[in-house]
Amino acid sequence: MRTKFFEKIKVVLKWIRNHKYMFVTVVFLAIILVIDDNNMISHMKNRALIDELTNEIKSMEMDSAATQTKLRLYTENDSDVIGDEARKRGLLKAGEDAFIIK
């Protein structure tokens, strides 16, 4: 039993000795792709996360621009705009007036 095991080890070592550059290349690629902390798999996951967060930032910037536009309308003290928004939200009924108190 042990002799077969040692013979297999000898065959593997002989193959490694004859193909040392290929062996080193395979080991190097395995380290880069799978084993290392900064491997390619985690790199691709991080890249996907960065793309997702970038898209989220863009959508938040667009929401912020819309909110800034509404804020400008509301701070101009235009009672018609404020009244219309209050009616949309159900705070005022159709016949009611909006009063701005400073």
N, C-alpha and C positions, 0 to 999 in steps of 0.2 A: 504494500500500500504506500509506504513512504517512498519507495524507489520511483513509483509512477509519479508521485507528486514532485519529487526533486527533478525528475526528467522533464516534466512540464515546465518547471521553473527554469531549467537550463535552456529549453527551447525558447522561452520568452526572452530570457536574457541575451541569447544569441541573436534573436531577431532585433532586440533593442540595440545591440552592439553594431549590427549590420545596417540598421536604419536609424541611427542616432539623431540625425537632423529632422527626420519626419517625427520621431518620438518627441523631441523637444518642441517642435512646432505644435503638435497636438496638445501637449501639456500646457503650453503657453496660451493657446486658444481656449482651452478649458478653463484656465484661470481667468482670462479676460471675460469670457462669455457667462460663466456660471459662478465660480467660486469667490471671486473678489467682492469686497463690499461695494465698490463702484462698478459693478458688472453691467453688461449691456442691457440685461432685462430690467434692472432698476432704472437705468438711464432712460429706456423707452417709456417706462411707467411715469417717471418724473416729467418727461417731455409731454406726455398726454395730459398730465395734471396741469402743467404750465399753460397748455393750449386751452384747457377748460376754464382755468382761472382768468386767462386773458379775455375770453369771450364773456365771462361773467362781469369783468371790469367794464368792458365796452357797453354791455346792456345797462349796467348801473350808471355809467356816464350819460347814456341817453335818457334814463329815468331822471337823473339829476338835472339835465337840461330842461326837461319838461316841467319839473318841479320849480326850477328857477324862473321859468316863464310864468307859471301860475303865481309865484310869489310876487313878481313884478306887477302883475295885474291886480293882485289884492292890495299891495302897498300903495297903489295910486289912488286909493280911497274912492274908487268908482263903485257907487252903490248898486248900479245895474249888474255889474259882474259879480259882486259879492252876493246879491240877491239871487241871481241865476244859479250860482254854485250852491247856495243854501237850499234852493228848491230841488236841485238835482239830488242832494243828499237827504231830502225829506225833512229838513229843519224848518222850512217855510211852506205855507200853503199858497195856492195861486192868488188869492186876494190879499195876502198880507204884504206889508212893506218891511224892508230891512232898514234899521237905523244904525248908524255908525257912531259909537261913543268913544271919544278920545280921552 
